């Protein structure tokens, strides 16, 4: 029976390791750069604000003082009320004394401008005029006119009689602030230009700091991975006296404790294996004698009283079971000690299965669907042990029909031999699949004896030994319910319940070798 079984037996997915883009190094560099950038921007903003305030304050003070002094000097020879001509001369004299700034003089309905071509209406606001008319001291206001900055200073002219009475004459001087704006903008550009090397320097320092911090972290991570991979001798060099040094010290102490515990556990495990092997070996001689006596008693049981005959048969059965348990313990101890070796040769597997069933008298109790001509390099004796355990398990704990199906399957990683043993019993209880191959595991009453050995009552080691023999060949054994296995040969002959044990072995032939 050749069939493709890629879904059941394919290549295991590779383990992938993803490197996080936002690692600690990146976060450190970004943090340093962000902090440096925030600091530079904050410093730039503060410097620009202070410089702009200082420049404007100086300009404002100078404009107010210049206008106040010049108005006082010119107003000493000015007669009130003025006419338009005298008001124009007054505005011109004030303008000449303060550097040629545009001066506007207002007296009631008369207005005079030092520069007759200058437009002043949009630069002198109503609010400033009102503040100057109602006040007794100079006022100023910064305005934007046609997108350009200006400073407008206004002051009322008072009589020189000491009473500070206003004369009704108001004087305004318009100062261009474009030069001051350009100066502060140039300062801002220079500070902004200096931000770039600051940020670059911060990035370099961040990389250096990250290297200093991450170097021991990388070493610790490498040692941790080595420790997780089984290298218990992996350690980290402790340098310095900081928190990373404390962490490295703690790691080394933990690794020392783990290595000591592992050594102790290995020693105890070795002692336990030796103990089981020694006990099993020592039990073989007295058990051989007990088996001989039990055999004699069983042969003469028919001549004994009923109670004695029943006791003789019970002693014989339990002695045989104890002998099989000792043999299983010896076998499992050899697997644990890794002293088991394959005696492999190219074998006809269909003949091997038929011979195993015939040897135990199961030929008439088991259905077979065996592909002829399936040959593989295997240890015939160990294949016989696997078949005996799986079929014996199905006969004792399942229900007829018990079916054995031999075939091959193709997968991505090669060609495989498959041997399925199915029954129509109650199947495995919930949770039993994961533990059915555990040593001495006993399932509940649904399968009363749990696991099984090659004949008679189960020792609880049969399926564990079968799995070890399969692994020795580079294969495995899986368990499932009949309802979950769509390609069991006789699934259509009755209700879909029962258990299916599937042996899978790599199909090797002479010259290909074994693993």
C-alpha positions in Angstrom: 0.0 0.0 0.0 1.9 3.1 -1.3 0.4 6.4 -0.3 1.6 9.9 0.2 1.6 11.1 3.7 3.2 14.5 3.6 0.7 16.0 6.0 1.6 13.6 8.7 5.3 13.3 8.2 6.9 16.5 6.9 9.8 18.7 7.6 9.7 20.3 10.9 9.6 24.1 10.6 12.8 25.9 11.2 13.2 28.0 14.3 13.5 31.6 13.4 15.1 34.3 15.4 14.0 37.8 14.8 16.2 40.8 15.6 14.3 43.7 17.0 15.0 46.9 15.2 14.2 49.0 18.3 17.0 47.5 20.3 18.6 49.0 23.4 21.4 50.6 21.4 18.8 52.4 19.1 16.7 53.5 22.1 19.8 54.9 23.8 20.9 56.8 20.8 17.4 58.1 20.1 17.1 59.2 23.7 20.4 61.0 23.7 19.6 62.8 20.4 16.1 63.7 21.5 17.4 65.1 24.8 20.2 67.0 23.1 17.7 68.3 20.5 15.2 69.5 23.1 18.0 71.1 25.1 19.3 72.9 22.0 15.9 74.0 20.9 15.1 75.2 24.4 18.4 77.1 24.7 17.9 78.6 21.2 14.4 79.8 22.1 15.5 81.3 25.4 18.5 82.9 23.8 16.4 84.3 21.0 13.8 85.6 23.3 16.3 87.3 25.6 18.3 88.7 22.8 15.2 90.0 21.0 13.9 91.5 24.2 17.2 93.2 24.9 17.6 94.6 21.4 14.0 95.9 21.4 14.2 97.3 24.9 17.4 99.2 24.0 15.8 100.6 20.8 12.6 101.5 22.7 14.4 103.3 25.5 16.6 105.2 23.0 13.7 106.2 20.9 11.6 107.4 23.9 14.5 109.3 25.4 15.6 110.9 22.1 12.0 112.0 21.3 11.4 113.4 24.8 14.6 115.4 24.8 14.2 116.7 21.3 10.6 117.7 21.8 11.5 119.5 25.0 14.2 121.4 23.2 12.2 122.4 20.2 9.0 123.1 22.1 10.7 125.9 24.1 10.5 128.2 21.1 7.1 127.0 19.9 4.0 129.1 20.2 0.6 127.7 20.9 -1.8 127.7 19.1 0.2 127.0 15.9 -0.7 127.3 12.3 0.0 124.7 9.7 3.3 126.2 8.6 4.7 126.5 12.1 3.5 123.0 12.9 5.3 121.6 9.9 8.5 123.4 10.9 8.2 122.0 14.4 7.9 118.4 13.0 10.9 119.0 10.7 13.1 120.2 13.5 12.2 117.3 15.8 12.9 114.9 12.9 16.3 116.4 12.3 17.3 116.0 15.9 16.5 112.3 16.2 18.2 111.0 13.1 15.7 111.8 10.4 12.9 109.6 11.7 9.4 110.3 10.5 7.8 112.7 12.9 4.1 113.5 13.0 2.8 116.6 15.0 -0.9 116.9 15.7 -2.7 119.9 17.2 -6.4 119.6 17.3 -7.4 119.4 13.6 -3.9 120.2 12.3 -1.4 117.5 11.3 2.1 118.0 10.1 4.5 115.2 8.9 8.3 115.7 8.6 8.3 113.7 5.4 5.4 114.8 3.2 5.7 111.6 1.1 5.5 109.2 4.1 2.3 107.3 4.8 1.6 107.4 8.5 -2.0 106.7 8.8 -1.6 102.9 9.1 1.4 103.1 11.4 -0.1 105.3 14.2 -3.0 103.4 15.7 -6.1 104.8 17.3 -5.2 103.2 20.6 -1.8 104.9 20.7 -3.3 108.3 19.8 -5.9 108.0 22.6 -3.2 106.9 25.1 -1.0 109.9 24.2 -3.9 112.4 24.3 -5.1 111.3 27.7 -1.7 110.8 29.3 1.1 113.0 30.4 4.1 111.0 29.4 5.6 109.2 26.4 3.9 106.1 25.1 5.1 103.6 22.6 3.7 100.7 20.5 5.3 98.1 18.1 3.2 97.7 15.0 3.4 95.6 11.7 2.8 97.7 8.6 2.8 96.1 5.2 4.7 93.1 6.8 7.5 95.2 8.3 8.0 96.0 12.0 8.0 99.6 13.3 8.2 101.3 16.7 5.9 104.3 17.2 6.6 106.6 20.1 4.2 109.3 21.1 4.4 112.1 23.7 2.2 115.0 24.6 3.9 118.5 24.8 3.3 120.2 28.2 3.7 123.9 29.2 6.9 124.9 30.8 5.2 126.5 33.9 5.9 123.5 36.2 2.2 122.4 36.3 2.7 119.8 33.6 -0.4 121.0 31.8 -0.8 119.6 28.3 -0.7 122.0 25.4 -2.9 119.9 23.1 0.2 119.3 20.9 1.0 115.6 20.4 4.2 114.4 18.7 4.8 110.9 17.2 8.1 109.4 16.0 8.1 106.3 13.7 11.3 104.2 14.0 12.0 101.4 11.5 12.8 98.1 13.3 13.9 96.1 10.3 17.6 96.3 11.3 16.8 95.0 14.8 14.7 92.2 13.3 17.5 91.2 11.0 20.0 91.2 13.9 17.9 88.9 16.0 17.2 86.7 13.0 20.9 86.4 12.3 21.4 85.5 16.0 18.7 82.8 15.7 20.3 81.4 12.5 23.7 81.1 14.1 22.3 79.4 17.2 20.2 77.1 14.9 23.3 76.2 12.9 25.1 75.4 16.1 22.4 72.9 16.9 23.4 70.4 14.2 26.9 69.7 15.6 25.4 69.5 19.1 23.0 66.8 17.9 25.7 65.0 16.0 28.0 65.1 19.1 25.2 63.8 21.2 24.7 60.9 18.8 28.4 60.0 18.9 28.4 60.2 22.7 25.3 58.0 22.8 27.0 55.4 20.6 30.0 55.4 22.9 27.8 55.2 26.0 25.7 52.5 24.4 28.8 50.5 23.5 30.0 50.8 27.1 26.7 49.7 28.5 25.8 47.1 25.9 29.1 45.3 25.7 28.7 43.5 29.1 25.0 43.1 28.3 25.9 41.3 25.0 28.4 39.1 26.9 25.9 38.3 29.5 23.3 37.4 26.7 25.8 35.2 24.9 26.6 33.4 28.1 22.9 33.0 28.9 22.3 31.4 25.5 25.2 29.1 25.9 23.9 28.1 29.3 20.4 27.5 27.8 22.0 25.4 25.1 23.6 23.1 27.7 27.0 24.6 28.3 26.9 24.8 32.0 30.5 26.0 32.2 29.6 29.3 30.5 30.6 32.3 32.7 30.9 36.1 32.4 34.0 38.1 33.3 33.2 40.5 36.1 34.7 44.0 35.6 34.0 47.1 37.6 31.8 47.6 40.6 28.6 48.9 39.1 25.1 47.3 38.7 26.2 45.3 35.6 29.1 43.9 37.6 26.6 42.8 40.2 24.4 41.3 37.6 27.4 39.3 36.1 28.3 38.1 39.6 24.8 36.9 40.2 24.7 35.1 36.8 28.0 33.4 37.6 26.7 32.3 41.0 23.5 31.0 39.4 25.4 29.1 36.8 27.7 27.6 39.5 24.6 26.4 41.5 23.0 25.0 38.3 26.2 23.2 37.3 26.5 21.7 40.8 22.9 20.7 40.8 23.2 19.1 37.3 26.3 17.2 38.3 24.5 15.9 41.4 21.4 14.9 39.4 23.5 13.1 36.8 25.3 11.3 39.5 22.1 10.3 41.2 20.6 9.2 37.9 23.6 7.1 37.1 23.4 5.5 40.5 19.7 4.8 40.0 20.3 3.2 36.6 23.1 1.1 38.1 20.8 0.1 40.9 17.9 -1.0 38.6 20.3 -2.9 36.4 22.0 -4.6 39.4 18.7 -5.5 41.1 17.3 -6.8 37.8 20.4 -8.8 37.2 20.4 -10.3 40.8 16.7 -11.2 40.4 17.3 -13.3 37.3 18.8 -16.3 39.1 16.2 -16.8 41.8 13.5 -16.0 39.3 14.8 -18.7 37.0 14.6 -21.2 39.9 11.1 -20.0 40.8 10.0 -20.3 37.1 11.2 -24.0 37.0 9.3 -24.8 40.2 6.2 -22.9 39.1 6.3 -24.8 35.7 6.4 -28.2 37.6 3.5 -27.1 39.8 1.5 -26.0 36.8 2.1 -29.4 35.0 0.8 -31.3 38.1 -2.0 -28.8 38.9 -4.6 -31.2 37.6 -3.7 -33.8 40.2 -3.9 -31.3 43.1 -6.9 -30.2 45.1 -8.9 -27.3 43.5 -7.5 -24.6 45.8 -4.0 -25.9 45.5 -4.3 -26.1 41.7 -5.6 -22.6 41.5 -2.7 -21.3 43.8 -0.2 -23.2 41.6 -1.5 -21.6 38.4 -1.5 -18.2 40.1 2.0 -18.6 41.2 3.1 -19.7 37.8 1.4 -16.7 36.1 2.7 -14.1 38.5 6.2 -15.6 38.4 6.1 -15.4 34.6 4.9 -11.8 34.8 7.7 -11.0 37.3 10.2 -12.5 35.0 9.0 -10.3 32.1 9.1 -7.2 34.3 12.7 -8.0 35.2 13.6 -8.5 31.5 11.8 -5.2 30.7 13.7 -3.4 33.4 17.0 -4.8 32.1 16.1 -3.6 28.6 15.0 -0.1 29.7 18.2 0.2 31.8 20.3 -0.6 28.7 18.5 2.2 26.8 19.1 4.6 29.7 22.8 3.7 29.7 22.9 4.1 25.9 24.6 0.7 25.5 21.9 -0.6 23.0 23.2 -1.2 19.5 21.3 -2.1 16.4 22.0 -5.4 14.7 20.6 -4.2 11.4 20.3 -5.9 8.1 18.0 -5.6 5.1 14.8 -7.3 6.0 11.4 -8.1 4.4 9.1 -6.3 6.8 5.9 -8.2 5.7 7.6 -11.5 6.6 8.8 -10.1 9.9 5.3 -9.0 10.9 3.7 -12.4 9.9 6.4 -14.3 11.8 5.9 -12.1 14.9 2.1 -12.8 14.8 2.6 -16.5 14.1 5.1 -16.9 17.0 2.5 -15.7 19.5 -0.5 -17.5 17.9 -2.2 -14.3 16.8 -2.5 -15.0 13.1 -6.2 -15.9 13.3 -7.0 -13.0 15.7 -5.5 -10.2 13.6 -6.4 -8.8 10.2 -3.4 -7.9 8.1 -3.0 -5.5 5.1 0.7 -5.9 4.3 2.4 -4.5 1.2 4.7 -7.1 -0.2 8.3 -6.4 -1.1 8.8 -3.7 1.5 12.4 -4.1 2.5 14.4 -1.9 4.9 17.6 -2.1 6.9 16.3 -2.8 10.5 17.0 -4.9 13.5 14.6 -7.8 13.0 14.5 -8.7 16.7 13.6 -5.1 17.8 10.9 -4.8 15.1 9.5 -8.0 16.5 9.4 -6.5 20.0 7.6 -3.4 18.6 5.0 -5.5 16.7 4.4 -7.7 19.8 3.9 -4.8 22.1 1.5 -2.9 19.8 -0.5 -5.9 18.7 -0.6 -7.4 22.2 -1.8 -4.0 23.6 -4.6 -3.9 21.0 -5.7 -7.5 21.7 -5.8 -7.1 25.5 -7.3 -3.6 25.8 -9.2 -3.0 22.5 -11.9 -5.0 20.7 -11.9 -6.9 17.5 -11.2 -6.5 14.7 -7.5 -5.7 15.3 -5.9 -4.7 12.1 -2.2 -4.4 11.1 -1.4 -2.3 8.0 2.1 -2.1 6.5 2.9 0.4 3.8 5.2 3.2 2.7 4.7 7.0 2.7 6.4 9.8 0.9 7.3 13.0 2.7 9.4 16.0 2.1 12.3 14.5 4.0 12.3 11.1 2.3 10.4 7.8 2.2 9.1 6.2 5.3 7.8 2.8 6.4 4.4 3.0 8.2 3.0 0.2 10.4 -0.5 0.9 11.8 -2.1 -1.2 14.5 -5.7 -0.4 15.1 -8.6 -1.8 17.2 -12.3 -1.1 17.7 -12.2 -0.8 21.5 -13.3 2.2 23.6 -10.1 4.0 22.6 -7.8 6.0 24.9 -9.4 8.1 27.7 -8.9 11.9 27.6 -5.4 12.8 28.6 -4.0 9.3 28.0 -2.4 10.1 24.6 0.2 12.3 26.1 1.2 9.7 28.7 0.6 6.4 27.0 4.4 6.0 26.3 5.4 7.0 29.9 7.0 4.2 32.0 4.6 2.4 34.3 1.7 4.6 33.2 -1.7 3.0 33.8 -4.7 4.3 32.0 -8.2 4.1 33.6 -10.7 1.3 33.4 -11.5 2.1 29.8 -8.2 0.3 29.0 -7.7 -1.6 32.2 -4.1 -2.5 32.1 -2.8 0.7 30.4 0.4 -0.2 28.5 1.5 -3.7 27.6 4.5 -5.9 27.0 5.0 -8.6 24.5 2.7 -11.2 26.0 0.5 -11.9 29.0 -0.3 -9.2 31.5 1.2 -5.7 31.0 4.3 -4.6 32.9 3.7 -0.9 32.2 7.0 -0.7 30.2 5.9 -2.3 26.9 5.0 0.9 24.9 8.0 2.7 26.4 10.3 0.0 25.2 8.6 0.0 21.8 9.1 3.7 21.4 12.8 3.5 22.4 13.3 0.8 19.8 11.6 3.0 17.2 13.8 5.9 18.1 16.8 3.7 17.9 15.9 3.2 14.2 15.4 6.9 13.7 11.6 6.6 13.8 8.8 7.2 16.1 5.4 5.9 17.3 2.2 8.0 17.2 -1.2 7.3 18.8 -4.6 8.6 17.7 -8.3 7.6 17.6 -9.6 5.7 14.6 -12.0 8.5 13.9 -9.1 10.9 13.4 -7.3 8.6 10.9 -9.1 8.7 7.6 -6.8 6.2 5.8 -7.0 3.2 8.2 -7.8 0.3 5.9 -10.9 -1.0 7.5 -12.4 2.2 8.9 -15.6 1.7 6.8 -16.3 -1.7 8.2 -17.8 -0.5 11.5 -18.2 2.3 14.0 -15.3 4.7 13.9 -13.9 4.3 17.4 -10.8 2.6 18.8 -7.1 3.4 19.0 -4.5 3.5 16.3 -0.8 3.2 17.0 1.4 4.1 14.0 5.1 3.1 13.7 7.1 5.3 11.3 10.6 4.3 10.3 12.9 5.8 7.6 13.0 3.5 4.6 16.7 2.6 4.3 18.1 -0.1 2.1 21.5 -1.9 2.0 24.3 0.6 1.4 22.4 3.6 2.8 23.4 3.0 6.4 21.6 3.8 9.6 21.6 6.8 11.9 
